[in-house]
Structures are given as structure tokens and as C-alpha cells.
């Protein structure tokens, strides 16, 4: 927790220069509140320019329970809402196989709209409780 407090002090004085700075600041705010446990792991979403990643993480043990991404797809991957919905459904199915029914949703500093929202709604539709 010491690292989070010192980072909070650092973020207060940080000059925001670009979109990545805003993303990092939002991610710190989210991560200070969202903690994954064995009963309710953290469903972490990360979107880059080339791929989308979804992981289920137990923060107490610092272990990734399962993960799915668009890296596993062959060929050119379009990063649109349809791809995000398919990835959210696939992630939820993998989690349900491992016995994960409830999760804490970590949007990773991204705003809750578009692809992030599509992943969350697809996971809910597949039977997960966010």
C-alpha cells in the first residue's frame, strides 16, 4: 500500500501532457479501489493499438488465474466492438470453466464505453457477475 500512497502524491504534482498521462492517472484511481481476491478475482482489461487483453487476477497471491487476448487469433485482427464482444464472451467461458462466477471489473484506466463496455456486457451475458 505504501507504493500506492507515494504514487498518489506523485500523481498530484504530475503535469498531464498527453492521453497516456490521463490514462495512467485514471488507472491509479481505479486500482486504489479495486482489489481481486480468490473468491472474487479482478477482471483486468487492457487495450493497446494492436490487441485487446483480458486477465483474471488474484491480487492477494499475485497470480493470473486465466487470460485471453486477440494475440491468439491468426491474421489481421480488427479492434472493433464486435471483436471485444467475442473476447468478453470467450473470457467469461474460460472463467466459468475454472469456477470463477463473480469478478471485480478493472477497466484499466480506460473510459467505460465502446470496447470496454462491450467486453463487460458480453461477460455478463455469458453468466458472470460483475
Helices and strands as residue ranges (DSSP letters): H 2-13, H 19-33, E 41-47, E 52-58, E 63-69, G 70-72, H 81-97, E 103-106, H 115-125
